[in-house]
Amino acid sequence: MTNNETVFWGLHVRGEAGDELYIKKEFVAIGWPKAGDLRKLSPDREAFKHRVNERYPNEKPGWVINSASQLFRFVHEMKREDHVIYRSKFDHQIHIGKITGEYTHNPELSSEYPNMRPVKWLTALPVTQFSQGALYELGSALTLFQVKNYADAYRSALTGEGASAPEASDETVELVAEEIEQTTRDFVLKQLAQELKGYGFQAFVAGLLNTMGYRTQESAKGVDEGIDIIAHRDELKLEPPIIKVQVKSKEGSVGGPDVRALYGNLGHSEFGLFVTLGSFSRQAEEFAKGKTNLRLIAGEELIGFVLEHYEQLDPRYKARLPLKRVYIPEPDAKRTE
């Protein structure tokens, strides 16, 4: 295997005990202690999936598949001479090493991380030496993952080619910021699609409109006249604008007939608002063009409103969309003097 073909694996571990296992005892390790000794399993993913499902019966199918995949990769895909990258939260260094042996199961050494491989650490470098993009790739949500996008940066660090700190203008900052934002948007869309369907989504849209200063009245369940919500500014619902809202929780495309039906329900000086988690067909968008009293809001724009008004959302919806405020790098080009 040539140097450029060397595989780089990233790993996460929690707590000082895990950090000591990695750095001082020179083992990279992953958890799932209930899975037992994985050397006894057939070398195929189905066997690993069956073991994880058997030992963790209360976990969701997605968690089982994800966990079994990481365990299989650690035992059978990770090879002697592969490189590993570990970012320690305690010494704030990026540790790069080489796998020196086969998989072993050693719960006596670590009950939390019994699945191990011996490693020889080759170097430890400060995080300031790497671009924001290279560091962000190490922030994978997985315990074990293959480093691909910035493998060359870590390879250069090993050879000494990356010994100097990166330039003040880090071109990867903008990519990182965009990826973090998109990840959040994808999470919100998935949660809305899975947690709030039908009348649940209708109630959510009504709640979102409340945070934007509107009073709302929802249509009763079982009543389908093409109008799901009536929104207005005043308590008596007498002052314009009166907004008739239709919502669709499905992620598909809303066609022209649905949009035309909403428009046909509008009276004099009334406004129509169509909100969907999905998108609108070209015919629907063409119909809405030029109609000043008709507004279409598709999934991407809806998520923007959710993020903008998140702090004012009803606690029950914030519980279903658990987000926390964080600071992310701002690209140089967007900074103000």
N, C-alpha and C positions, 0 to 999 in steps of 0.2 A: 504493500500500500504506500503510495507517495504521500508526501507531507500535505499536499493540497486535498487529498482524499480523506484525511483524518477526520473522524466524526467527533463533534463536540456535543457533550450532554450538559444541560443545566439541571441543577437540583436545588430543592428548598429543604430546610430543616428548621424546627422551632426550638427555642429555648437554649439556655447555656449548656445543658447536658448534651443536646444534639450537636451544638457547635463544637464542644470538646471532643465528641466522638469523631467528628469530621477532621478537625485540625490536629488535635494532640494524639489521638489513637489511630489516625490515618485510615479511616473507613468512610466510604460514602454509603449511605443507608437510607431506606425508605420504610414506611410504617406498615399498616395493615397487619398488626400482630396476630389477630385471630385467624388469619389465612394459613398460618403454620409454615412448615418447611416446603417450599415450592419445588424443590428438586424431585419430590415424589410424584409430581404431576406430569402428564403427557405434555410434550412440547408443542401444544397448540392452544390457541386463544379460547376455544370453547371449554377446554378443561379448566383454564384459569377463571373464566366467567362462572362456571358451575361452582368452583370452590368459593369464590367471593360471595356468590348468591347464597350458598349454603351456610357460610360462616357469618354473614351479615344479612339475615333474612328480612329485616325491617327497612332496609334501604331501597330507594327508588331504582328502577331499571337503568336509568341513565347513569346514576352513580356507580352501579355495579359494572356496567360496560366500561366506563372511564377508568375505574380502579383496576379492573382485570387487565386492561390494555397497558397501563403503566407497569404493573407487576410483570407482565409478560415481556415487555421491552427491557426491564431491568435484568431479568434472568436470562433471556435468550437473544435479544438484539444488541444489548451492550456487550462489547467485546474487550478482551485484554488488548492494551495499547490504545484504546479509545481515550480521548481527553474529556475531562470533566471540569465544569466551571461552577464555583460556589461563591456567592456573595455573602460574606459574614456581616451580620448586623451588629456584631460586638467589636470587631476591630476595624470595620468599615473598609475592608480590603476585598479585592477580587482574587480568589485563590484558583489557580489553574493547575491541574494535575493530570496524572495518567493512571488508568486502571492497570493494576499489576497482577490480578488474579481473578478466579472465577467466583460466581455467586456462592454465598454461604448463609446459613441461617443460625444466628447466635443470640437467642433471647437472654442468655446470661450476661452478655456484655451490654445489651440495651433492650429492655423490655418494650420500649416505645418504638424503636427502629431496629427490629431484629433481622431484617433482610439487608444483607451487606455485601460489599465488594471492597477489597483492599485497594488503596490508592497511594501513589507517591506524588506529593505536591512539588511542583516544579518552580513555581514562582507565586508571589503575592504582590499585587499592585494596587495603588490607591484608585478609588472610583473616579477621581478627577482626570485620570489618564484616558478615559473612554468617552465616546460620544454619548449623547442622551439616548440615541436610538439603540446603541449597543447595551446600555444599562436597562432600557425599557424591555428589551427582549428577555432579559433575565427575570423580569417581573411576571412571568407567565403564571396563570392561575393553577397550573399543574405542578405536582411535586417533582415529576421527572419529565423532561422535554428535550427535544433535540434543538440545538442552536444552529440556525441556518442563515438567517439574514445577515448577521454580523459575525459569522464565524471567522472571516478574514481578519477582523479587528483583533480578535483574541489570538489568532494564529500569529499575527504580526507582533503582538505583545510578547509572545514566547520567544520569538527570534530577535527581539530587540529593536525591530523596525518601528514599533509604536511607543518607544520609550518617552517621547516628549508629550506634553499635554496637548490636547486638541486645540485647534484654533479658537479664538474668542467667539467667532461666528460659527455656531454649530448648525449645519444645514439639516440635521436630523431632528432638531427641536420642533419644527413645524409638523413633521411627520408624526412625532410622538403625540403632540397636542391634538392633532386631527384624529389619531387612532383612539385616544382616550375618549374624546367626545363621541366618536362613532360607536365605540363599545357601550357607552352609557345609553345612547339612543337605541341601539339594538336591544339592550336589556329592558328598557321601558316598553318598547313595542312588543317584545315577547311576553312580558308580564301582563300587559293589557290584553293581549290576544288570549292568554291562557287563563287569567284570573277573572276577567270581566267580559262576559258574553251576554248577548241579548239585552235584557232589562238591566243587568249589572252595568253594562257599558253605557246605556242610556242615563242611568243615575250618575255615573262618573262624569259624563259630559255636562250634565246639569250642574254638578258640583263645581266643575271647572269654570263654567260660566258664572257661577256665584262668586268665585274668587276674582273674576274680572269686572265685578260690579253690577251684574244682572240678577234680577229676581227670576226664578224659574218655576214653572208648573209642568209636571210630567203627566203624560197620558196614562190612564189606568191600564193595568195589565189586561190583555185580551181585547183591548180596543185598538184597532189598526185602521186609522183613517189617513195614514201617510204623514201624520204629524206626531212626533214623539215628545217634543218639549216646546213650550211657549216661553219665550224670554222677553223681559221688559225691564225698564229702569224704575218705574214708579210702583208704589204698593198697590194701587187700584187698577193697574194694567189699562190705563186710559191714555197715557201720553205716548206718542211715538218716540222711538221706533218699537213696533211690536214685531218680534222675530219668531218665525215658525221654523223649528229645527227638526230635521230627520237624521237619524244616526244608523250606521251599519257597522257591526263589530267584526264582520268577516274581512279577511285580508285580501280578497280578490278585487276585481275591478268593478266599479259601479258604472252602469251603462246610462245612455241617454234617456231611456224611458223612465227610469227612477227619478232622474233630475227634472225631467219635464213634468212628472206627476207632482213633485213638490211645488214647482213653479205655478202649476195650475190651481193649487190650494191657496195661493196668496191673494188677499184682498187688496183694496186700494190703500196705498201707503204702507203696506206690510212688506217685511223683508223675509227672505228665505235663506236658511243656512243648512248645508248638507255636510255632515261630518262622517268620515269613514276611516277605519284603521288601514284600509288598503289604498287604492288609487282610483282615478276616474278615467274612463275611456276617452278617446279623442273626440267622439261624438258628444259626450257629456260636457267636456271642456269647451267645445265649439258652441254648444247651445248656451252655455253660461256667459260667453264673451259678450260684452256690451250691455249686459243686464245689470244695472247698477244696484238693483235690489235682490240680487242672488249671489251667494258666496259659497264656494266649494273649499272644504278643508280636508286634505288627504292626510295619510298617516304621518309622513315626515313633518309637515307643518304642525300637526296636532301635537307631536312630541315636543316641538319647540315651545308651544304654549304651556305644556305641562312643566317643562324645565323652568320656564320664566316665572310661573306662578306656584312652583312646588311648595314653597314655605307656607303658603296660605291654604293649601289643600286640607280637606278634612282628614283628621288623623287616621281614619280607617283606610283611606286610600294611600296615605304615606306608608302605612304598614305593609301594603301590598306592593308598593314601589319603594323599597328601602334604599335611599340614597343618602350620602353624606357630602358635605361641602369639603372640597379639596382644592389645593392650588396646583396648577400645572404650568410648565414652562411656557413663556410667551415668545413667539418668534420675533427676532430683532426687527423685521420689517414692519411689524404691527405695533411696536412700542412707541409711545408718545414721549416727546421731550419734556 
